[in-house]
C-alpha cells in the first residue's frame, strides 16, 4: 500500500503523471525514515529537515503539515502494510504540483509515502570487507542545496555505477574545491587517535540525521574530540578508521581504501552508543 496525498492506495494503483515535476525537473525532496515496531526513530530531526528542505526549495508548506499530522500519516502506511510490530523503512517524498517549465505554475505540493520491511530492529555491526575509492568524474557543489535530500542525485547514481563496475562497495564524493564531502549513501567520519573529524555542511555535505545524532553523542563524551572541518583526500590513508553513516545502516565501517586497511574499534563503540540513543529516543 502507498499513501498518496493522504489516501491509501494499492501500489499497482498508485499513479503519478509523466508531467510530474519531480520526474520532469527533480523538483522534489524526500526523507528516508526508520520505524521500529511503530516508533519513528529520530522523528523530530526528520520533520525539521523535511520542513527546511521544502523552504529551501521554495515549496508552499501546507498548514496541515504539523509533526503530529505527518507522524499519523506515516503510522497509517505502517499499519496498512502490516508493519506495526516490525522494523520498517519509510520513504516520504514531497513534490511540487504539476505546471510550468523551469518556472513552476504553483508552489503547492503533493506527497507520497511508501513503506518496506527491514531485517533488524536495531543497527547491526557489519565486519565484512568494505572497500571504497574516490569518485572523481563529477563533483558535489558546496553550498546549501547540496545539504538537502532532493531528487537531484545524478552524481550519486553515476558514482554507484562506477563503484559497481570497479568492484568497490562505495565511493567518496569530492566538491569543486577537491575536499572529500561524503559517501554515495551517507556521511563520512575520519578517526585519527581520539579525534573524530567529519566535513562541515558548508562543504556541500548532506545534513544527515545519523550524522547529527553522532555529533551530539560525541559532544557529550570525554573519550573522543570532534572536529567539523574540511577533509583532504590525503588524510584518508593516514586515518586509523573511516566510517559512513546513514539512517538505514547506522554506521558502516570501511575496511580498505587503496593500500590502507583500517581498524573498526571506534565505529563499533559508537554504534553501541547510537543504538542506546535510538532505544531511548
C-alpha positions in Angstrom: 0.0 0.0 0.0 1.1 3.6 -0.7 -0.1 6.8 1.0 -0.7 9.3 -1.8 -1.8 12.7 -0.6 -3.4 11.1 2.4 -5.2 8.4 0.6 -4.2 4.7 0.9 -3.9 3.0 -2.5 -2.5 -0.3 -3.6 1.0 0.0 -5.1 -0.2 -1.1 -8.5 -2.9 1.6 -8.5 -0.7 4.4 -7.4 0.0 6.8 -10.3 1.9 10.0 -11.0 1.6 11.9 -14.2 4.6 11.8 -16.6 4.5 15.6 -16.3 5.1 15.4 -12.5 7.7 18.0 -11.6 9.7 15.5 -9.5 10.1 13.4 -12.7 10.4 16.3 -15.1 12.8 18.6 -13.2 13.8 16.8 -10.0 11.5 19.3 -8.2 11.1 17.1 -5.2 12.6 16.3 -1.8 12.4 13.2 0.4 13.2 11.6 3.7 14.3 8.1 4.4 12.9 7.2 7.9 13.4 4.1 10.1 10.5 2.8 12.1 10.8 0.2 14.8 7.6 -1.5 16.0 5.6 1.6 15.2 8.1 4.0 16.7 9.6 6.5 14.3 13.3 6.9 15.0 14.6 10.5 15.4 11.3 11.8 14.2 11.9 15.4 15.3 15.1 15.6 13.3 13.4 14.2 10.2 10.5 16.5 10.5 12.6 19.7 10.8 14.9 18.6 8.0 11.9 18.0 5.7 10.5 21.4 6.5 13.9 23.1 6.0 14.3 21.2 2.6 10.8 22.4 1.5 11.7 26.0 2.5 15.0 25.9 0.6 13.1 24.6 -2.5 10.5 27.4 -2.0 7.7 25.0 -1.7 4.5 26.0 0.0 4.2 24.1 3.2 0.5 23.1 3.9 -0.9 24.4 7.2 -1.8 20.8 8.0 1.8 19.6 7.9 2.3 19.6 11.7 4.6 17.0 13.3 1.5 15.2 14.7 -0.2 15.1 11.3 2.7 13.7 9.4 3.5 11.2 12.1 0.0 9.9 11.8 0.3 9.7 8.0 3.4 7.5 8.5 1.6 5.4 11.1 -1.2 4.8 8.7 1.0 3.4 6.0 2.8 1.3 8.5 -0.5 -0.3 9.7 -1.7 -0.7 6.1 1.4 -2.8 5.3 1.2 -4.9 8.4 4.5 -3.5 9.7 3.3 -2.2 13.1 5.3 -4.8 15.0 8.3 -5.0 12.6 11.2 -2.8 11.6 10.4 -0.8 8.5 11.9 1.7 6.1 9.8 4.7 5.1 10.3 7.0 2.1 8.4 10.3 2.4 8.6 12.2 -0.9 7.3 15.7 -1.5 7.0 17.2 -5.0 5.7 20.5 -6.3 2.4 20.1 -8.2 2.4 19.9 -12.0 2.5 23.0 -14.2 5.1 25.3 -15.7 8.5 24.7 -17.0 11.6 25.7 -15.0 9.4 28.4 -13.5 6.6 26.5 -11.7 3.0 27.4 -12.1 2.3 26.8 -8.4 4.2 26.3 -5.2 1.7 23.8 -3.8 2.8 20.3 -3.2 1.8 16.7 -3.2 3.3 13.8 -1.3 3.8 10.0 -1.5 4.7 7.8 1.5 5.9 4.2 0.9 7.0 1.5 3.4 9.0 -1.7 3.2 10.2 -4.2 5.8 13.7 -4.2 7.2 15.6 -7.1 8.7 16.7 -5.8 12.0 15.1 -3.8 14.7 18.4 -2.0 15.6 21.7 -1.3 14.0 23.9 -4.3 13.5 27.7 -4.0 13.1 29.0 -5.2 9.7 32.5 -6.5 10.0 32.6 -7.8 6.4 35.2 -6.4 4.0 34.1 -2.9 2.7 36.4 -1.2 0.2 36.0 2.3 -1.0 37.5 4.6 -3.6 37.3 8.3 -4.6 34.8 9.2 -7.4 36.4 12.0 -9.4 34.3 12.1 -12.6 31.9 14.6 -11.2 31.8 16.9 -8.1 29.3 17.9 -5.5 28.7 21.7 -5.3 29.4 23.2 -1.9 26.5 25.2 -0.6 23.0 25.0 0.8 21.3 23.0 -2.0 23.7 20.0 -1.5 22.7 19.7 2.2 19.1 18.7 1.4 17.6 15.4 0.3 16.4 16.3 -3.2 15.6 14.1 -6.2 18.7 15.5 -8.0 21.0 12.6 -7.3 22.8 12.2 -10.6 26.3 12.3 -9.0 25.3 9.5 -6.6 23.8 7.4 -9.4 26.9 7.7 -11.6 29.2 7.1 -8.6 27.3 4.0 -7.7 27.6 2.7 -11.3 31.4 3.4 -11.1 31.7 1.5 -7.8 29.8 -1.4 -9.2 31.9 -1.6 -12.4 35.1 -1.4 -10.5 34.4 -3.8 -7.6 34.1 -1.2 -4.8 31.5 -1.2 -2.1 31.2 2.5 -2.0 32.8 5.7 -3.2 33.6 9.1 -1.6 32.5 12.3 -3.4 34.5 15.4 -3.7 33.4 19.0 -4.0 34.7 21.6 -6.5 37.5 22.5 -4.0 38.6 18.9 -4.1 37.7 18.3 -0.5 36.1 15.0 0.5 32.4 15.6 1.1 30.6 12.3 1.9 30.0 8.8 0.6 27.5 7.9 -2.1 24.9 7.0 0.5 25.9 8.7 3.8 28.1 11.0 5.7 31.8 10.3 6.3 33.7 10.3 9.6 37.5 10.1 9.8 39.2 8.8 13.0 42.8 9.6 14.0 43.6 8.6 17.5 40.9 10.0 19.7 40.0 12.8 17.3 37.0 12.2 15.0 36.6 14.5 12.0 33.6 15.0 9.7 33.3 17.5 6.9 31.2 20.6 7.6 27.8 21.4 6.0 29.4 24.3 4.2 31.4 21.9 2.0 28.1 20.6 0.5 27.6 17.8 3.0 24.2 16.2 3.3 22.6 17.3 6.6 22.4 13.6 7.7 20.2 12.5 10.6 22.7 10.0 12.0 25.5 12.5 11.4 23.6 14.9 13.7 23.0 12.1 16.3 26.6 11.1 16.4 27.8 14.7 16.7 25.5 15.1 19.7 26.9 11.8 21.2 30.5 12.9 20.6 29.9 16.3 22.2 28.8 14.6 25.4 31.7 12.1 25.7 35.1 12.7 27.1 36.6 9.7 25.2 36.7 11.5 21.8 37.1 15.0 20.5 35.0 16.1 17.5 36.2 18.3 14.6 33.9 19.6 11.9 36.4 20.6 9.2 37.2 20.0 5.5 38.8 16.6 4.8 41.6 16.3 2.3 42.0 13.1 0.2 45.5 12.8 1.7 44.1 12.4 5.2 42.2 9.2 4.3 45.3 7.0 4.1 46.6 8.5 7.4 43.5 7.7 9.3 43.1 4.9 11.8 39.4 4.4 10.9 36.9 5.6 8.3 33.1 5.0 8.7 30.0 6.0 6.9 26.6 6.8 8.5 23.0 6.8 7.3 19.6 6.1 8.7 19.2 2.6 7.1 22.5 1.1 8.2 23.5 3.3 11.2 27.3 3.0 10.9 29.2 1.2 8.2 33.0 0.8 8.9 35.4 1.0 6.0 37.9 -1.9 5.8 40.1 -0.7 2.9 40.9 2.4 0.9 43.6 1.9 -1.7 46.5 0.2 0.1 45.4 1.2 3.6 43.4 -1.2 5.8 41.5 0.2 8.8 40.6 -1.0 12.2 37.0 -0.5 13.5 37.2 -0.2 17.3 35.8 3.3 17.5 33.0 2.7 15.0 31.9 -0.4 16.9 31.9 1.6 20.2 29.9 4.4 18.6 27.4 2.0 17.1 26.5 0.7 20.5 26.1 4.3 21.8 23.9 5.0 18.8 21.7 2.0 19.5 21.3 3.1 23.1 20.2 6.6 21.9 17.8 5.1 19.4 16.1 2.9 22.1 15.8 5.9 24.5 14.8 8.4 21.8 
